[in-house]
Amino acid sequence: MSKAIYGEFVERLRKIKDVASATALLNWDKEVNMPPAGAALRSQQVATLSGIAHELFVDDHFGKTISRLAASKHEFSFAERRNIELVQKQFERNRKFDTEFVQRKSKIISEGYHAWVKAKQANDYSIFQPVLKKLVDVLREQVDRLGYENHPYEALLDEYEPGGKVATLDALFDDVKKKLIPLLNKINAGTPPEDSFLKQHFDKDKQWDFGIEILRRMGYDFDAGRQDITPHPFTISFGASDVRVTTRINPDHFNTMTWSCIHEGGHALYEQGLPTASYGLPSGEYASLGIHESQSRLWENNVGRSHDYWRANFPLLQSSFPKELGHVSLDAFVKAINKVEAQPIRVEADELTYHFHILIRYELEKALIEGSLDTEGLDEIWNQKYKEYLGIDIKGPAEGILQDVHWGYGSIGYFPTYSLGSFYAAQFFAQAKKDVPDLEDSIRNNDNRPLLDWLRESIHSHGAIYHSEDLCEKVTGRGLSLDDFMEYADRKFSWVYGV
Amino acid sequence: MSKAIYGEFVERLRKIKDVASATALLNWDKEVNMPPAGAALRSQQVATLSGIAHELFVDDHFGKTISRLAASKHEFSFAERRNIELVQKQFERNRKFDTEFVQRKSKIISEGYHAWVKAKQANDYSIFQPVLKKLVDVLREQVDRLGYENHPYEALLDEYEPGGKVATLDALFDDVKKKLIPLLNKINAGTPPEDSFLKQHFDKDKQWDFGIEILRRMGYDFDAGRQDITPHPFTISFGASDVRVTTRINPDHFNTMTWSCIHEGGHALYEQGLPTASYGLPSGEYASLGIHESQSRLWENNVGRSHDYWRANFPLLQSSFPKELGHVSLDAFVKAINKVEAQPIRVEADELTYHFHILIRYELEKALIEGSLDTEGLDEIWNQKYKEYLGIDIKGPAEGILQDVHWGYGSIGYFPTYSLGSFYAAQFFAQAKKDVPDLEDSIRNNDNRPLLDWLRESIHSHGAIYHSEDLCEKVTGRGLSLDDFMEYADRKFSWVYGV
């Protein structure tokens, strides 16, 4: 009997996922193909489909189905039980927001986005500040509705990093300050690598071909995906059998296309590796944004900026750009792509100073949600923190507090998942090296399959069954810490800077 | 009060249209972008969305809304009243099919499609015949459920050509026999034009550029559309602000790409011209397949194979292909693109013999639905009719009865709309020439705006408010007849063949 109800439950979730996949296609098409006049109608179609998915989810009958399953959980396998629990949690969460709140919030977000665009263009925080205040207020109301155990920030974090804890983040970012600042000081005493050869003219078509080959070598399945060009690279999935990536090409800077390909490729390998039989169920979904980002960062940095990786791929690159890179040595190339340099823009940051950008966001977000900080004067505090942590002067809010859209969309609790991604990546990669004999040898020899197999088995195959911290414990035998990241960073950057 | 209910009615129809537009995008993407592994999941997503659209339409509450509006029709404008009537008709129609019938029919259709593919590949009608029998039986059951006034065939025709009458088709096709056969005989006594220069190598990229420019000159709005390449050209709309066309390019035959562009361009101009304010309502939808086809055929043939049109466009074509066409005169070119030659394949037929392909289908379809003809031995009857009407020998069912997929999909009642399209096109174009002073001058001078304006006002702006025969009456002051088509054909082809 319960099995039949579970069947109904699965059917409903698949139906919702079909609608979500169609919505994803509407969004992908908007970025890649849609003619300009289609924009207004497209937004309406996305809103309608999102509404239908929501209605299918919060429906009373479905609620009863979930309750009945939850009452007979003991009859189910571990994965089935987790599917029931996770969907129940989501169901109860959604039930805490009435239509009035959802519409009010979405109106403020729409205001927020437009104010952010205007403010950034005008390089004027005062245009955004009053709407940011409203956004913070509505998010604090959301926190009250949701409730929380330890810290109000967790109620928001949970949306992006289910089960995420402020205590974990506090400990990690304390360590960032304690351990990363000394490493940066050590590096600063060394010799910065020469990287001017990365900023030559690189033919766009050849870059494109190189990017496709790089994706292929990673193991990205072009029979179940494709790459296109968009202003902002992204990965999008319509189910594991159709996971698409996009990239952008800067003809005057080699790095832009290459590491966006590898980064999005890492995201895409995760989505292509999710269990297709669990389409629509938590066991077929990504675990969290932090885990998603760990997959992109692992490929982008731990693999894609390593000496081993470029030993395998530099010959191809040189043969694509003999004039531009034929005279550059492998060592010089790997050092150049690992240059560390503090500057104001997060998305352009190197692997080390990046985490101070996130640390600053995290400190501000937590204080805003606690209510211990106001939005007024926040741009000044931002600038002070950049001076304090990174030693740089911010010239204006456009390159400071207004640089990213996230807050404009009401996304508070999202930023920390970027750093979590890097730290999980380092811990996972360290474990993979322990578990897979000669892993680095295989990467050096242009065989990424052993790594991908390990990721598939250790991470991808579990879907969202485990919360990220539990997954980490299961895979590495330990909770998340900064240790592996620091060891990895210290070894690589000491070599790069000759210190 | 009724106004508020009408608002609800509109809102529901827009919601359904949003789902239908998303489904259309899933289908477009499948043809244009989808990686191969995505096929199975995509079919499931299309089925889910179609199901949701159906549920939203047949819903009891919506049924009550429609009934309440129908009861107070007198309070509404003509267009609103027609929207209510047409939706009510569709609602009642859908209510006549229970789930058991819908699923049974869709299973037979799926069998039918696969049997057709196999049979065509094997050039063996006996593979398809038993399934065609089942298809005919289920369609006859459908006719019984739907009911009809004059002839059972009308119940099926009505789906493609709302309000279409067997009496009209009988009269038209009688005239086809009476008037088109003498014209063909007359032509056969003349000199067939030389057309070998159309079958040279034409560079694909240059063909593509020419096709884009041709579309632009017709008035197709690329801000509200785009063109892509697919094996079978089609037009698809996600609302008037995003109407896309596709084409195919044969590097060894000039005609393939050019007239597919003009044909699909004609369809697309209709969709781009539908009233955006009526999105989702009958007043914002195309009137019928016959009227849709009239728009593509008018541009493809009456305009796109005319001397006037090529006076405007031949210089561009010659400058794109100076080596291939520089030595060809305008007259020789226009004659070549109007060559008449009976051959077995409908989609490759010329403007005149085309209608015998449809006549034959129509005769067979009507007899099958009446029950006066069986599917067994139908291939032989097919071949006899091709001998009788077109004087050609059919070598096998792959180029005979199995050439088109329509019957495999259970589409009976569809074919006549192709001929209707040509006949409406001729009658509309004759009227446009009467209504718009110097219309041919403007086309000759590369100004298609006056024609497009006339089509927008006379046809596009009405959506599906009028049934096709009423629209024809309203626009031309007369019911549909073969007269204008015959006059147009006689004049053009007499010149082409020098008779």
Interface residues (C-beta under 8 A of the other chain):
Chain A: R14 K15 D18 V19 S21 A22 T23 L25 L26 D29 N33 M34 P35 P36 A37 G38 A40 L41 R42 Q44 Q45 T48 L49 I52 D221 F222 D223 A224 G225 R226 F238 G239 S241 D242 Y279
Chain B: R14 K15 D18 V19 S21 A22 T23 L25 L26 D29 N33 M34 P35 P36 A37 G38 A40 L41 R42 Q44 Q45 T48 L49 I52 D221 F222 D223 A224 G225 R226 F238 G239 S241 D242 Y279
